[in-house]
């Protein structure tokens, strides 16, 4: 136990601030009856507050702030300190219980600070409590419940009231205007509400009488009301106005332009509708404008672009539209700009790429188009850049490498093409790089291995090829970061084929030798083929008339079993293949009666889950209405003659083997995702099933795969994830838009 100099009866002041003292306050502290100032601020004193402190009758200033006082309540005896002016017990997180009511009857008190503790219960509401000299009441960050006591509104000298981060309920008193000297009002993060029968927040009317008010924060309460026009009557001395996340409805009043002293205006996280009033342009001192997560519409008013002191502008998650004007670049002090999740369109203003002081820029999920210019190198201070889900195109400029402070880049879901700039290796601060869902080609720069801070990279769904680097961030990367790039290889990544080992010198010599040998062989083979073809054609002409006479008649409507057809063609052996057409293959065969026949095998054109039927023995049978129409004889079967179901038929509309592969891919997607290609959600976004899967895939296959594939009891293993991922990739390969780009039937069988 810490003893202390309590044996000195004449001691008046004991200030032991910031001395790293430990132990407990002894009961003998009560012997210092003449002490006026006692401070243990900033030590490591623990234990309870001894009740003997109540014997220090001359005490005027008592500070036990920032210690480790544990598991104890504030003693009732403190109420006997009739000369006490300042009582500070803040930042003792284990201090519990209620504040004794007697403390609020010490009329000499000027300051009470119990903030950042674990105090609970109700703030005393007994009638008659009187604190006429109180200037500061700090009760924030505790667990107080109940209503705001009315005696507080009678503390006429009160300058600061902090009740934030508690569980207070009821309404905000409408007589706060009695506190004429009030400068700071902090009521945020409680459960305070509006008058049940009132639409407007009437307490603002009373606050208009607080002409010295500088900081007004009532956000993070379920106020459920409308901002009244009377907020324009609030003091022009208010610097900080925070009413975010407060369930505010209606419009932003135009009278807000009268609050000319504002430096911070935060209305984010509400249900505000309508447009941003141009009167905000009158707030010339404004440094932070936070209107995000509302339902605001229309254009950003031009007046906003003349707020020359603006440092932070957050307008994300609204319904704002139109162009982003060039004059936005006039905001030379701007450091944070968030315009994401809106409906902005057209090109991005060039002036913004030259804002050398900008730290955070996000315009993701809009409809912005055009190229990113080389001027992006002007964003010298940029730390985070988010351009994903727009219509940006062109090549990624090499000047990205000049952004030495850049930590996060997300350019995903755009139309960038070309190679990944080698200059990315100069981004020494980079932690996250997302280039997925673009049209990038070439190889992944091996120099990215050297970026020591890079923790995450995603280049999936591009046209990249070559070996995946194995060092740095790539050592811990997963398959999801590289999906959709058929040309990539690298055996350290699961399910990606190993790269072929080649020697460049030997390879070039081998090519030279092969050219010398293969070229003459090809020419000779072609000449032989040409001569043989001419000889066969001449022989065919001579025997044509004789062969026609030998063809016997076959009775109409003759039925032949599939078993007999297989025997007749030797199980469709290639030696019996006569030819292949756009709608199938023709085989020759001999039936049991000795009759020679030609047998046509039709290609399916409408393969989908609905056409694959199971009989009682669970044997699969394919049904297709495509054979119900005899196609006209022509050199090719055009789209206009093709029967097929919307969503399953290949884009080219040609009956072919690659068309069957396309239908198989759609069917596989439907089985994996439990979504039809004609689902309303997909069609409303002008997507097909393939594009929906690519757009919805965010790094985890559970974003697109049907949850019912795995039972509730079944554990999803890494192996099962890889299996599903390979099926998704096979389906994507089957459904490429160009027929020549699709996987072949044989390749499809091998992959399956």
MOBEL-V433767 format. One record per residue. PHI is phi in radians with two decimals (NA if undefined). Layout:
PHI
PHI
This chain:
NA
-1.32
-1.45
1.38
-1.55
-1.34
-1.41
-1.63
-1.20
-1.60
-1.11
-1.81
-2.24
-2.32
-2.00
-1.95
-1.02
0.92
-2.08
1.06
-1.25
-2.14
1.60
-2.04
-1.36
-1.35
-1.04
-1.13
-1.02
-1.17
-1.31
-1.45
-1.27
-1.79
-1.22
-1.89
-2.34
-2.29
-2.30
-2.03
-0.95
1.25
-2.10
-2.19
-1.20
-2.17
1.45
-1.49
-1.51
-1.15
-1.14
-1.14
-1.00
-1.10
-1.48
-1.43
-1.11
-1.61
-1.09
-1.96
-2.35
-2.14
-2.23
-2.05
-1.11
1.06
-2.23
-2.21
-1.03
-2.17
0.62
-2.87
-1.75
-1.28
-1.15
-1.07
-1.11
-1.09
-1.15
-1.49
-1.40
-1.24
-1.74
-1.17
-1.94
-2.29
-2.21
-2.25
-2.14
-1.20
1.01
-2.24
-1.07
-1.75
-1.34
-2.10
1.56
-1.78
-1.44
-1.02
-1.04
-1.05
-1.08
-1.39
-1.99
-1.43
-1.14
-1.40
-1.07
-1.91
-2.53
-2.20
-2.28
-2.04
-1.23
1.00
-2.26
-2.14
-1.26
-2.46
1.39
-1.76
-1.26
-0.89
-2.10
-1.05
-1.14
1.84
-1.11
-2.51
-2.22
-1.18
-1.81
-1.16
-1.94
-2.45
-2.19
-1.95
-2.15
-1.21
1.02
-2.42
-2.25
-1.20
-2.12
1.50
-1.61
-1.24
-1.17
-1.23
-1.08
-1.11
-1.26
-1.71
-1.39
-1.12
-1.67
-1.09
-1.92
-2.36
-2.23
-2.10
-2.07
-1.19
0.93
-2.31
-2.20
-1.21
-2.16
1.47
-1.81
-1.35
-0.95
-1.53
-1.94
-1.11
-1.10
-1.15
-1.49
-1.16
-1.72
-1.09
-2.00
-2.30
-2.19
-2.08
-2.13
-1.24
1.04
-2.33
-2.13
-1.29
-2.24
-1.64
-0.99
-1.05
-1.69
-1.79
-1.59
-1.51
-1.50
-1.28
-1.10
-1.13
-1.06
-1.21
-1.14
-1.09
-1.46
-1.55
-1.34
-1.80
-1.11
-2.01
-2.29
-2.17
-2.27
-2.20
-1.25
0.96
-2.34
-1.37
-1.18
0.91
-2.70
-2.04
-1.20
-1.40
-1.09
-1.18
-1.13
-1.19
-1.59
-1.10
-1.04
-1.27
-1.45
-1.16
-1.70
-2.13
-2.10
-2.13
-2.38
-1.38
0.87
-2.16
1.02
-1.43
-1.93
1.39
-1.80
-1.40
-1.09
-1.12
-1.15
-1.08
-1.14
-1.37
-1.46
-1.19
-1.53
-1.09
-1.94
-2.25
-2.24
-2.14
-2.13
-1.22
1.25
-2.10
-2.07
-1.17
-2.12
1.34
-1.79
-1.34
-1.17
-1.14
-1.09
-1.06
-1.10
-1.38
-1.47
-1.15
-1.56
-1.09
-1.95
-2.32
-2.09
-2.09
-2.16
-1.21
0.98
-2.26
-2.20
-1.23
-2.23
1.44
-1.53
-1.33
-1.09
-1.02
-1.03
-1.10
-1.33
-1.92
-1.44
-1.15
-1.65
-1.14
-1.88
-2.26
-2.28
-2.10
-2.17
-1.19
0.99
-2.33
-2.17
-1.23
-2.49
1.55
-1.61
-1.67
-1.31
-1.06
-1.17
-1.06
-1.19
-1.27
-1.38
-1.18
-1.56
-1.13
-2.09
-2.18
-2.32
-2.17
-2.11
-1.23
1.01
-2.32
-2.22
-1.18
-2.36
1.18
-1.48
-1.43
-1.11
-1.08
-1.07
-1.25
-1.26
-1.93
-1.43
-1.16
-1.69
-1.23
-1.79
-2.29
-2.34
-2.41
-2.20
-1.15
0.95
-2.23
-2.18
-1.38
-2.20
1.70
-1.65
-1.53
-1.36
-1.15
-1.11
-1.04
-1.10
-1.33
-1.41
-1.07
-1.72
-1.01
-1.93
-2.32
-2.32
-2.17
-2.12
-1.18
0.99
-2.33
-2.11
-1.11
-2.46
1.44
-1.54
-1.33
-1.17
-1.21
-1.17
-0.95
-1.13
-1.47
-1.57
-1.16
-1.63
-1.17
-1.95
-2.26
-2.22
-2.32
-1.96
-1.18
0.96
-2.26
-2.21
-1.17
-2.33
1.53
-1.57
-1.24
-1.04
-1.13
-1.17
-1.02
-1.15
-1.52
-1.44
-1.18
-1.74
-1.12
-2.01
-2.49
-2.32
-2.16
-2.07
-1.17
0.98
-2.24
-2.22
-1.24
-2.27
1.41
-1.83
-1.44
-1.01
-1.16
-1.14
-1.17
-1.05
-1.44
-1.35
-1.19
-1.60
-1.21
-1.90
-2.55
-2.41
-2.44
-2.14
-1.11
1.00
-2.28
-2.09
-1.32
-2.52
1.54
-1.38
-1.38
-0.99
-1.93
-1.71
1.02
-1.09
-1.24
-1.11
-1.95
-1.32
-1.97
-1.00
-1.03
-1.31
-2.25
-0.97
1.37
-2.17
-1.12
-1.50
-1.40
-2.52
2.57
-1.27
-1.34
-1.75
-0.99
1.20
-1.92
-1.09
-1.22
-1.44
-1.22
-1.54
-2.28
-1.90
-0.97
-1.18
-1.14
-1.12
-1.17
-1.15
-1.10
-1.07
-1.12
-1.15
-1.07
-1.09
-1.17
-1.54
-1.22
-1.01
-1.08
-1.11
-1.11
-1.11
-1.11
-1.10
-1.11
-1.12
-1.09
-1.04
-1.12
-1.13
-1.11
-1.10
-1.11
-1.12
-1.14
-1.11
-1.10
-1.16
-1.12
-1.12
-1.17
-1.64
-1.14
-1.16
-1.18
-1.14
-1.12
-1.20
-1.45
-1.26
-1.39
-1.41
-1.93
-1.01
-1.25
0.98
-1.37
-1.71
-2.25
-1.30
-1.12
-1.09
-1.17
-1.14
-1.10
-1.16
-1.15
-1.82
0.97
1.03
0.96
-1.15
-1.09
-1.18
-1.71
-1.29
-1.55
-3.02
-2.27
-2.16
-1.24
-2.06
2.84
-2.11
-2.12
-2.05
-1.70
-2.84
-2.20
-1.32
-1.03
-1.37
1.52
-1.38
-1.43
-2.35
-1.90
-2.04
-1.62
-1.90
-1.45
-1.42
-1.25
-2.22
-2.52
-1.39
-2.71
-0.99
-1.18
-1.71
-1.84
-1.93
-2.00
-1.54
-1.14
-1.68
1.05
-1.64
-1.35
-2.25
-1.76
-1.95
-2.64
-1.43
-1.11
-1.48
-1.36
-2.14
-1.39
-1.26
-1.16
-1.35
-2.74
-1.22
-2.56
-1.73
-1.41
-1.04
-1.18
-1.77
-1.68
-1.64
-3.02
-1.58
-0.96
1.77
-1.82
-1.33
-1.13
-1.03
-1.33
1.17
-1.93
-1.26
-2.80
-1.12
-1.20
-1.17
-1.13
-1.07
-1.05
-1.08
-1.08
-1.08
-1.12
-1.07
-1.13
-1.07
-1.13
-1.18
-1.30
-1.78
1.05
-2.21
-1.49
-1.15
-1.82
-1.02
-1.05
-1.07
-1.29
-1.14
-1.13
-1.66
0.96
-2.06
-1.85
-1.08
-1.14
-1.15
-1.13
-1.13
-1.10
-1.24
-1.47
-1.31
-2.10
1.90
-2.29
-1.17
-1.17
-1.21
-2.15
-1.41
-1.05
-1.10
-1.39
-1.07
-1.87
-1.25
-1.09
-1.43
-1.37
-1.43
-1.45
-1.58
-1.07
-1.12
-1.19
-1.10
-1.11
-1.08
-1.11
-1.08
-1.18
-1.19
-1.10
-1.17
-1.08
-1.07
-1.17
-1.17
-1.25
-1.96
-1.10
-1.15
-1.52
-0.99
-1.21
-1.52
-1.33
-1.20
-1.39
-1.02
-1.14
-1.10
-1.11
-1.13
-1.14
-1.12
-1.14
